[in-house]
Amino acid sequence: MSRGMIKWAPFASLKEQAIFLNKMQQENKKVDKPILSEDQMEEMNYILVNYKGERLNIVYFDKGYLREVEGIIKRIDPYTRTILINGKKILINDLMQITYL
């Protein structure tokens, strides 16, 4: 008489453990939002005000992680204070760095 899948039953908890450990590692990689200096904010503001369709590299803060996106800004909305680039909507308050490519 074969045990079939029953013999693998004790290892089912290892998958859950691996998922939990992976989630904990991701939580440990989170960082606090960096505080920008006045000069950094003025430099980003200057780039956005004088933007003429150049390709940019944008670093922004997203739920504990610093993310990076490259591309051409499709829209800058001063009312909602957002930037639309490559289909991503980024809050201006979450911007950390903007550089020309």
VEXKE-979198 format. One record per residue: residue number from 1; residue in one letter; z, y, x of N, C-alpha, C in turn. Coordinates in Angstrom, 2 decimals. Atoms other than C-alpha are relative to their C-alpha. Last residue first. Layout:
BEGIN
roti nr = NUM&rest = a&nup = Z&nnorth = Y&neast = X&caup = Z&canorth = Y&caeast = X&cup = Z&cnorth = Y&ceast = X .
...
//
This chain:
BEGIN
roti nr = 101&rest = l&nup = 0.57&nnorth = 1.12&neast = -0.77&caup = -18.92&canorth = 61.11&caeast = 20.37&cup = -1.20&cnorth = 0.44&ceast = 0.77 .
roti nr = 100&rest = y&nup = 1.45&nnorth = 0.16&neast = 0.09&caup = -16.88&canorth = 64.11&caeast = 19.26&cup = -0.44&cnorth = -1.19&ceast = 0.81 .
roti nr = 99&rest = t&nup = 0.78&nnorth = -0.30&neast = -1.21&caup = -13.13&canorth = 63.68&caeast = 18.95&cup = -1.48&cnorth = -0.20&ceast = -0.30 .
roti nr = 98&rest = i&nup = 1.44&nnorth = -0.05&neast = 0.30&caup = -10.65&canorth = 63.82&caeast = 16.06&cup = -0.70&cnorth = 0.37&ceast = 1.30 .
roti nr = 97&rest = q&nup = 0.88&nnorth = -0.49&neast = -1.06&caup = -7.01&canorth = 62.78&caeast = 16.48&cup = -1.45&cnorth = -0.04&ceast = -0.48 .
roti nr = 96&rest = m&nup = -0.74&nnorth = -0.08&neast = -1.24&caup = -3.97&canorth = 62.01&caeast = 14.33&cup = -0.85&cnorth = 0.58&ceast = 1.11 .
roti nr = 95&rest = l&nup = 0.82&nnorth = -0.09&neast = -1.21&caup = -5.24&canorth = 62.54&caeast = 10.80&cup = 0.87&cnorth = 0.14&ceast = 1.23 .
roti nr = 94&rest = d&nup = -0.11&nnorth = 1.23&neast = -0.77&caup = -2.81&canorth = 61.35&caeast = 8.08&cup = -0.84&cnorth = 0.02&ceast = 1.28 .
roti nr = 93&rest = n&nup = -1.34&nnorth = 0.09&neast = -0.58&caup = -2.26&canorth = 64.84&caeast = 6.62&cup = 0.19&cnorth = -1.24&ceast = 0.87 .
roti nr = 92&rest = i&nup = -0.03&nnorth = -0.90&neast = -1.16&caup = -6.02&canorth = 65.17&caeast = 6.13&cup = 1.36&cnorth = -0.04&ceast = 0.68 .
roti nr = 91&rest = l&nup = -0.73&nnorth = -1.25&neast = 0.26&caup = -5.91&canorth = 62.15&caeast = 3.85&cup = 0.05&cnorth = 0.84&ceast = 1.27 .
roti nr = 90&rest = i&nup = -1.13&nnorth = -0.23&neast = -0.89&caup = -8.60&canorth = 59.61&caeast = 4.66&cup = 0.65&cnorth = 1.33&ceast = -0.36 .
roti nr = 89&rest = k&nup = -0.58&nnorth = -1.28&neast = 0.38&caup = -11.05&canorth = 58.20&caeast = 2.11&cup = 1.28&cnorth = 0.16&ceast = 0.81 .
roti nr = 88&rest = k&nup = -1.47&nnorth = -0.07&neast = -0.03&caup = -13.08&canorth = 55.43&caeast = 3.70&cup = 0.43&cnorth = 1.42&ceast = -0.37 .
roti nr = 87&rest = g&nup = -0.56&nnorth = 0.60&neast = 1.20&caup = -16.72&canorth = 54.80&caeast = 2.70&cup = 1.53&cnorth = 0.00&ceast = -0.04 .
roti nr = 86&rest = n&nup = 0.31&nnorth = 1.44&neast = 0.06&caup = -17.98&canorth = 55.43&caeast = 6.23&cup = 0.66&cnorth = -0.69&ceast = -1.19 .
roti nr = 85&rest = i&nup = 0.80&nnorth = 0.42&neast = -1.15&caup = -16.29&canorth = 58.85&caeast = 6.26&cup = -0.15&cnorth = -1.52&ceast = -0.05 .
roti nr = 84&rest = l&nup = 0.72&nnorth = 1.23&neast = 0.31&caup = -14.83&canorth = 60.72&caeast = 3.27&cup = -0.92&cnorth = -0.32&ceast = 1.18 .
roti nr = 83&rest = i&nup = 1.27&nnorth = 0.09&neast = -0.71&caup = -12.20&canorth = 63.28&caeast = 4.24&cup = -0.62&cnorth = -1.34&ceast = -0.36 .
roti nr = 82&rest = t&nup = 0.48&nnorth = 1.28&neast = -0.49&caup = -9.32&canorth = 64.21&caeast = 1.96&cup = -1.33&cnorth = 0.16&ceast = 0.73 .
roti nr = 81&rest = r&nup = -0.33&nnorth = 0.08&neast = -1.42&caup = -7.25&canorth = 67.30&caeast = 1.16&cup = -0.34&cnorth = -1.38&ceast = 0.57 .
roti nr = 80&rest = t&nup = -0.81&nnorth = 1.22&neast = -0.11&caup = -7.57&canorth = 66.75&caeast = -2.61&cup = 0.45&cnorth = -0.24&ceast = 1.43 .
roti nr = 79&rest = y&nup = -0.91&nnorth = 0.03&neast = 1.14&caup = -8.70&canorth = 70.37&caeast = -3.06&cup = 0.90&cnorth = -1.24&ceast = 0.05 .
roti nr = 78&rest = p&nup = -1.21&nnorth = -0.81&neast = -0.24&caup = -10.20&canorth = 70.85&caeast = 0.42&cup = 1.02&cnorth = -0.07&ceast = -1.14 .
roti nr = 77&rest = d&nup = -0.45&nnorth = -0.56&neast = 1.27&caup = -12.62&canorth = 67.92&caeast = 0.02&cup = 1.28&cnorth = 0.79&ceast = 0.20 .
roti nr = 76&rest = i&nup = -1.35&nnorth = -0.52&neast = -0.25&caup = -14.51&canorth = 67.18&caeast = 3.25&cup = 0.41&cnorth = 0.70&ceast = -1.29 .
roti nr = 75&rest = r&nup = -0.55&nnorth = -1.07&neast = 0.83&caup = -17.51&canorth = 64.98&caeast = 2.54&cup = 1.39&cnorth = 0.39&ceast = 0.47 .
roti nr = 74&rest = k&nup = 0.85&nnorth = -0.23&neast = 1.17&caup = -19.90&canorth = 62.59&caeast = 4.25&cup = 0.50&cnorth = 1.17&ceast = -0.82 .
roti nr = 73&rest = i&nup = -0.76&nnorth = -0.34&neast = 1.20&caup = -18.28&canorth = 62.73&caeast = 7.69&cup = -0.97&cnorth = 0.30&ceast = -1.14 .
roti nr = 72&rest = i&nup = 0.31&nnorth = -1.36&neast = 0.43&caup = -20.49&canorth = 61.03&caeast = 10.26&cup = 0.74&cnorth = 0.25&ceast = -1.31 .
roti nr = 71&rest = g&nup = 1.09&nnorth = -0.26&neast = 0.93&caup = -19.18&canorth = 57.94&caeast = 11.97&cup = -0.20&cnorth = 1.47&ceast = -0.26 .
roti nr = 70&rest = e&nup = 1.06&nnorth = -0.82&neast = -0.58&caup = -16.43&canorth = 56.27&caeast = 13.92&cup = -1.06&cnorth = 0.23&ceast = -1.05 .
roti nr = 69&rest = v&nup = 1.29&nnorth = 0.11&neast = 0.67&caup = -13.15&canorth = 54.96&caeast = 12.50&cup = -0.98&cnorth = 0.95&ceast = 0.69 .
roti nr = 68&rest = e&nup = 1.05&nnorth = -0.80&neast = -0.62&caup = -9.79&canorth = 54.25&caeast = 14.13&cup = -1.31&cnorth = -0.24&ceast = -0.74 .
roti nr = 67&rest = r&nup = 1.35&nnorth = 0.55&neast = 0.20&caup = -6.54&canorth = 53.01&caeast = 12.63&cup = -1.01&cnorth = 0.96&ceast = 0.61 .
roti nr = 66&rest = l&nup = 0.99&nnorth = -1.00&neast = -0.39&caup = -2.97&canorth = 53.74&caeast = 13.75&cup = -1.37&cnorth = -0.67&ceast = -0.07 .
roti nr = 65&rest = y&nup = 0.95&nnorth = 0.35&neast = -1.06&caup = -0.67&canorth = 51.44&caeast = 11.80&cup = -0.89&cnorth = 1.20&ceast = 0.32 .
roti nr = 64&rest = g&nup = -0.69&nnorth = 0.53&neast = -1.16&caup = 2.47&canorth = 52.02&caeast = 9.73&cup = -0.90&cnorth = -0.37&ceast = 1.17 .
roti nr = 63&rest = k&nup = -1.07&nnorth = 0.93&neast = 0.35&caup = 0.83&canorth = 52.45&caeast = 6.35&cup = 0.64&cnorth = -0.67&ceast = 1.21 .
roti nr = 62&rest = d&nup = 0.15&nnorth = 0.73&neast = 1.26&caup = -2.35&canorth = 54.12&caeast = 7.63&cup = 1.10&cnorth = -1.04&ceast = -0.15 .
roti nr = 61&rest = f&nup = -1.19&nnorth = 0.81&neast = 0.27&caup = -2.24&canorth = 56.82&caeast = 10.33&cup = -0.15&cnorth = -0.65&ceast = -1.37 .
roti nr = 60&rest = y&nup = -0.86&nnorth = -0.40&neast = 1.11&caup = -5.59&canorth = 58.19&caeast = 11.47&cup = 1.12&cnorth = -1.00&ceast = -0.20 .
roti nr = 59&rest = v&nup = -1.18&nnorth = 0.86&neast = -0.02&caup = -7.80&canorth = 58.19&caeast = 14.57&cup = 0.92&cnorth = 0.51&ceast = -1.10 .
roti nr = 58&rest = i&nup = -1.21&nnorth = -0.47&neast = 0.67&caup = -11.24&canorth = 59.71&caeast = 13.97&cup = 1.09&cnorth = -1.07&ceast = 0.10 .
roti nr = 57&rest = n&nup = -0.96&nnorth = 1.09&neast = -0.05&caup = -14.26&canorth = 59.33&caeast = 16.26&cup = 1.30&cnorth = 0.54&ceast = -0.57 .
roti nr = 56&rest = l&nup = -1.38&nnorth = -0.19&neast = -0.42&caup = -17.02&canorth = 61.73&caeast = 15.29&cup = 0.75&cnorth = -1.33&ceast = 0.12 .
roti nr = 55&rest = r&nup = -0.68&nnorth = 1.30&neast = 0.06&caup = -20.81&canorth = 61.85&caeast = 15.00&cup = 1.40&cnorth = 0.18&ceast = 0.60 .
roti nr = 54&rest = e&nup = -0.06&nnorth = 0.78&neast = -1.24&caup = -22.00&canorth = 65.40&caeast = 14.41&cup = 0.73&cnorth = -1.32&ceast = -0.24 .
roti nr = 53&rest = g&nup = 0.66&nnorth = 1.29&neast = 0.13&caup = -22.86&canorth = 66.69&caeast = 10.94&cup = -0.02&cnorth = -0.84&ceast = 1.27 .
roti nr = 52&rest = k&nup = 1.42&nnorth = -0.15&neast = 0.33&caup = -22.16&canorth = 70.40&caeast = 11.40&cup = -0.74&cnorth = -1.33&ceast = -0.05 .
roti nr = 51&rest = y&nup = 0.74&nnorth = 1.27&neast = 0.00&caup = -18.35&canorth = 70.59&caeast = 11.43&cup = -1.43&cnorth = 0.18&ceast = -0.49 .
roti nr = 50&rest = n&nup = 1.32&nnorth = -0.23&neast = -0.61&caup = -17.03&canorth = 74.07&caeast = 12.25&cup = -0.86&cnorth = -1.26&ceast = 0.03 .
roti nr = 49&rest = v&nup = 0.55&nnorth = -1.25&neast = 0.54&caup = -14.04&canorth = 73.94&caeast = 9.88&cup = -1.42&cnorth = 0.23&ceast = 0.51 .
roti nr = 48&rest = l&nup = 0.35&nnorth = 0.18&neast = 1.41&caup = -13.35&canorth = 70.28&caeast = 10.66&cup = -0.63&cnorth = 1.25&ceast = -0.60 .
roti nr = 47&rest = i&nup = 1.11&nnorth = 0.95&neast = 0.10&caup = -13.50&canorth = 70.70&caeast = 14.45&cup = -0.44&cnorth = -0.14&ceast = -1.45 .
roti nr = 46&rest = y&nup = 1.20&nnorth = -0.67&neast = -0.53&caup = -11.34&canorth = 73.85&caeast = 14.34&cup = -1.23&cnorth = -0.92&ceast = -0.13 .
roti nr = 45&rest = n&nup = 0.44&nnorth = -0.95&neast = 1.01&caup = -8.78&canorth = 72.10&caeast = 12.11&cup = -1.28&cnorth = 0.70&ceast = 0.43 .
roti nr = 44&rest = m&nup = 0.61&nnorth = 0.78&neast = 1.07&caup = -8.57&canorth = 69.20&caeast = 14.56&cup = -0.53&cnorth = 0.91&ceast = -1.10 .
roti nr = 43&rest = e&nup = 1.24&nnorth = 0.56&neast = -0.52&caup = -7.98&canorth = 71.61&caeast = 17.46&cup = -0.73&cnorth = -0.82&ceast = -1.07 .
roti nr = 42&rest = e&nup = 1.00&nnorth = -1.07&neast = -0.03&caup = -5.41&canorth = 73.58&caeast = 15.45&cup = -1.35&cnorth = -0.51&ceast = 0.50 .
roti nr = 41&rest = m&nup = 0.40&nnorth = -0.29&neast = 1.38&caup = -3.49&canorth = 70.39&caeast = 14.62&cup = -1.07&cnorth = 1.10&ceast = -0.05 .
roti nr = 40&rest = q&nup = 0.79&nnorth = 1.14&neast = 0.48&caup = -3.46&canorth = 69.29&caeast = 18.26&cup = -0.50&cnorth = 0.27&ceast = -1.42 .
roti nr = 39&rest = d&nup = 1.30&nnorth = -0.02&neast = -0.67&caup = -2.33&canorth = 72.75&caeast = 19.42&cup = -0.90&cnorth = -1.12&ceast = -0.50 .
roti nr = 38&rest = e&nup = 0.82&nnorth = -1.04&neast = 0.63&caup = 0.47&canorth = 72.88&caeast = 16.83&cup = -1.40&cnorth = 0.03&ceast = 0.60 .
roti nr = 37&rest = s&nup = -0.32&nnorth = -1.36&neast = -0.41&caup = 1.83&canorth = 69.60&caeast = 18.15&cup = -0.91&cnorth = 0.98&ceast = -0.75 .
roti nr = 36&rest = l&nup = 1.02&nnorth = -0.73&neast = -0.75&caup = 1.49&canorth = 66.35&caeast = 16.24&cup = 0.50&cnorth = 1.39&ceast = 0.36 .
roti nr = 35&rest = i&nup = -0.08&nnorth = -1.41&neast = 0.36&caup = 4.37&canorth = 64.10&caeast = 15.21&cup = -0.98&cnorth = 0.76&ceast = 0.90 .
roti nr = 34&rest = p&nup = -0.19&nnorth = -0.96&neast = -1.08&caup = 3.49&canorth = 60.42&caeast = 15.41&cup = 0.03&cnorth = 1.44&ceast = -0.52 .
roti nr = 33&rest = k&nup = 1.07&nnorth = -1.00&neast = -0.04&caup = 3.97&canorth = 58.31&caeast = 12.28&cup = 0.28&cnorth = 1.00&ceast = 1.12 .
roti nr = 32&rest = d&nup = -0.32&nnorth = -1.19&neast = 0.77&caup = 6.34&canorth = 55.47&caeast = 13.09&cup = -1.15&cnorth = 1.00&ceast = 0.14 .
roti nr = 31&rest = v&nup = -0.56&nnorth = -1.13&neast = -0.75&caup = 4.79&canorth = 52.28&caeast = 14.39&cup = 0.36&cnorth = 1.12&ceast = -0.97 .
roti nr = 30&rest = k&nup = 0.02&nnorth = -1.30&neast = 0.67&caup = 4.02&canorth = 48.87&caeast = 12.91&cup = 0.69&cnorth = 1.05&ceast = 0.85 .
roti nr = 29&rest = k&nup = 1.02&nnorth = -0.86&neast = -0.61&caup = 3.41&canorth = 46.01&caeast = 15.34&cup = -0.06&cnorth = 1.38&ceast = -0.64 .
roti nr = 28&rest = n&nup = -0.52&nnorth = -0.49&neast = -1.27&caup = 6.69&canorth = 44.30&caeast = 14.37&cup = -0.98&cnorth = 0.93&ceast = 0.70 .
roti nr = 27&rest = e&nup = -1.02&nnorth = -1.02&neast = 0.30&caup = 5.51&canorth = 44.00&caeast = 10.75&cup = 0.55&cnorth = 0.61&ceast = 1.29 .
roti nr = 26&rest = q&nup = 0.72&nnorth = -1.19&neast = 0.45&caup = 2.36&canorth = 42.19&caeast = 11.95&cup = 0.98&cnorth = 1.13&ceast = -0.31 .
roti nr = 25&rest = q&nup = 0.64&nnorth = -0.59&neast = -1.17&caup = 4.49&canorth = 39.73&caeast = 13.92&cup = -0.74&cnorth = 1.27&ceast = -0.37 .
roti nr = 24&rest = m&nup = -1.05&nnorth = -0.67&neast = -0.78&caup = 6.66&canorth = 39.14&caeast = 10.84&cup = -0.58&cnorth = 0.65&ceast = 1.26 .
roti nr = 23&rest = k&nup = -0.34&nnorth = -1.22&neast = 0.72&caup = 3.57&canorth = 38.38&caeast = 8.74&cup = 1.07&cnorth = 0.79&ceast = 0.76 .
roti nr = 22&rest = n&nup = 1.12&nnorth = -0.93&neast = -0.19&caup = 2.36&canorth = 35.88&caeast = 11.33&cup = 0.29&cnorth = 1.34&ceast = -0.68 .
roti nr = 21&rest = l&nup = -0.09&nnorth = -0.49&neast = -1.38&caup = 5.79&canorth = 34.23&caeast = 11.33&cup = -1.11&cnorth = 1.00&ceast = 0.31 .
roti nr = 20&rest = f&nup = -1.15&nnorth = -0.90&neast = -0.09&caup = 5.75&canorth = 33.97&caeast = 7.51&cup = 0.12&cnorth = 0.60&ceast = 1.40 .
roti nr = 19&rest = i&nup = 0.37&nnorth = -1.22&neast = 0.73&caup = 2.24&canorth = 32.49&caeast = 7.47&cup = 1.11&cnorth = 1.04&ceast = 0.11 .
roti nr = 18&rest = a&nup = 0.99&nnorth = -0.68&neast = -0.83&caup = 3.22&canorth = 29.97&caeast = 10.16&cup = -0.43&cnorth = 1.32&ceast = -0.65 .
roti nr = 17&rest = q&nup = -0.72&nnorth = -0.58&neast = -1.13&caup = 6.36&canorth = 29.06&caeast = 8.19&cup = -0.96&cnorth = 0.78&ceast = 0.89 .
roti nr = 16&rest = e&nup = -0.72&nnorth = -1.15&neast = 0.52&caup = 4.32&canorth = 28.58&caeast = 5.04&cup = 0.76&cnorth = 0.70&ceast = 1.12 .
roti nr = 15&rest = k&nup = 1.01&nnorth = -1.01&neast = 0.33&caup = 1.94&canorth = 26.33&caeast = 6.92&cup = 0.69&cnorth = 1.27&ceast = -0.48 .
roti nr = 14&rest = l&nup = 0.41&nnorth = -0.63&neast = -1.25&caup = 4.89&canorth = 24.47&caeast = 8.46&cup = -1.07&cnorth = 1.07&ceast = -0.24 .
roti nr = 13&rest = s&nup = -0.87&nnorth = -1.15&neast = -0.25&caup = 6.32&canorth = 23.80&caeast = 4.99&cup = -0.39&cnorth = 0.71&ceast = 1.29 .
roti nr = 12&rest = a&nup = 0.42&nnorth = -1.11&neast = 0.87&caup = 3.34&canorth = 21.59&caeast = 4.15&cup = 0.85&cnorth = 1.24&ceast = 0.26 .
roti nr = 11&rest = f&nup = 0.64&nnorth = -1.04&neast = -0.79&caup = 4.17&canorth = 19.42&caeast = 7.17&cup = -0.49&cnorth = 1.17&ceast = -0.84 .
roti nr = 10&rest = p&nup = -0.98&nnorth = -0.80&neast = -0.76&caup = 6.71&canorth = 17.32&caeast = 5.26&cup = -0.64&cnorth = 1.14&ceast = 0.79 .
roti nr = 9&rest = a&nup = -0.81&nnorth = -0.92&neast = 0.79&caup = 4.01&canorth = 16.32&caeast = 2.69&cup = 1.01&cnorth = 0.80&ceast = 0.83 .
roti nr = 8&rest = w&nup = 0.16&nnorth = -1.36&neast = -0.53&caup = 1.62&canorth = 14.77&caeast = 5.22&cup = 0.87&cnorth = 1.01&ceast = -0.72 .
roti nr = 7&rest = k&nup = -0.46&nnorth = -0.03&neast = -1.39&caup = 2.76&canorth = 11.15&caeast = 4.64&cup = -0.12&cnorth = 1.40&ceast = 0.62 .
roti nr = 6&rest = i&nup = -1.46&nnorth = -0.14&neast = -0.04&caup = 2.46&canorth = 11.74&caeast = 0.88&cup = 0.49&cnorth = 0.11&ceast = 1.44 .
roti nr = 5&rest = m&nup = -0.38&nnorth = -1.35&neast = -0.39&caup = -1.28&canorth = 12.36&caeast = 1.24&cup = 1.51&cnorth = 0.19&ceast = 0.09 .
roti nr = 4&rest = g&nup = 0.95&nnorth = -1.07&neast = 0.29&caup = -2.13&canorth = 8.66&caeast = 1.19&cup = 0.48&cnorth = 1.34&ceast = 0.52 .
roti nr = 3&rest = r&nup = -0.76&nnorth = -1.16&neast = 0.46&caup = 0.98&canorth = 6.44&caeast = 1.31&cup = -0.92&cnorth = 1.18&ceast = -0.31 .
roti nr = 2&rest = s&nup = 0.17&nnorth = -1.20&neast = -0.80&caup = -1.14&canorth = 3.33&caeast = 1.47&cup = 0.81&cnorth = 1.16&ceast = -0.58 .
roti nr = 1&rest = m&nup = 0.00&nnorth = -1.17&neast = 0.84&caup = 0.00&canorth = 0.00&caeast = 0.00&cup = 0.00&cnorth = 1.25&ceast = 0.89 .
//
